[in-house]
Amino acid sequence: MADDVFKALADPTRRLILDELTDRTGQTLFEICGRLVTKHGLGLSRQAVSQHLAVLETAGLVVTRREGRYKFHDLNTEPLEHIVTRWLGPKTPKTPQTPQTPQTPQTPESTP
C-alpha cells in the first residue's frame, strides 16, 4: 500500500490535485479541471485528470462518492498518517532545546 502512495505522490500533477482537494474536498472532475487551469495554468484533458484521480484512488488518497449523476472526489489522509506513524512513531520526541549560554555580568563602563 505504501508503494502506491509513493507512486501517487511522485507526480507533480497529482500533488496539485491533492492540494486542490485539501483546499476544498468533495469536488467533481469538472471542478478539479477548472481549478487546475485557473490556478496553475494546467490545460489537461478531463481524461488525463481522470487517470491521475484513478492513481490517487488506487493509493487510497482519494475516495469517490456518487450523488445522482455526480461523482465527488474527497481527500483521504489516512494513508499519509499511516506512513508518518510508521517512521515517526506515535509519539515523536520533542526537539531538545539548545542549552542557554550563561550571560556574563556586564560591567558598568567607567565614565571620565
URTA-V745248 format. One line per field, one symbol per residue. psi: psi as a letter, one per 30 degrees, with the letter a starting at -180 (. if undefined). Layout:
psi->???
This chain:
psi->eeeeeeeeffkeeeeeeeeefeejlhlleeeeeeeeeeffgjilleeeeeeeeeeeeefgfkklkkjbgkjkkkkjgeeeeeeefefflejkkkkkkkkkkkkkkkkkkkk.
